[in-house]
Amino acid sequence: MAFGELKRRQSVMWGNGPYQHITETVTDIHARVIEHATTAHELARVVVPGGRIALANWTPDGSLGQMFKMMRPFMPTPPPSAGDPFAWGREEVVCELLGDAF
């Protein structure tokens, strides 16, 4: 996905809903930290009360998390504004972001 398309997707998200169910894979892994809250807000906005969301994301302990740990010494340090690509793969982060809405 081109950078412009990613930014357009983040600004539009899922339209106006309402949806009974949403399936999202690799939820905003490239978003800046502040945009994680925006994604959570959008999910809550477009899913009807009692609706369900299904998330499939990278976890820090999964194979991609291990690969990134192995490559870290050879990669440049990301800027402070860069988001954690594994944030949505941590249950406590998802509960913090979506707990009030779901």
C-alpha positions, 0 to 999 in steps of 0.5 A: 500500500502506498504511503498516500493510500495509507494516510487516506485509509486512516482518514476515512477508516470504515466510512459511516457504518453502522456495522455488526462485525468488523474484521481487521488484520494488522491493525494500524501497525504503521500508525504513530502512537497517537493514531492508535487511539484514533483507530480505536475511536473509529472502531467504536464509532462504526460498530453497533452496540453489541457488535463484534470486532475481530483483530489479527495482529502481530505479537511481540512474541510471535515469529515476526516479533522475533524477526524484528528483535533479531534485525534491531541491531542492524536497523536505524533507530525509529523516530520517537513519533513512530508507533509500535508495530506490535502495540495492537498485538498486546492484549493490555493495549487493546483492552486499554484502547477498546475497553470502554466501548466493547 
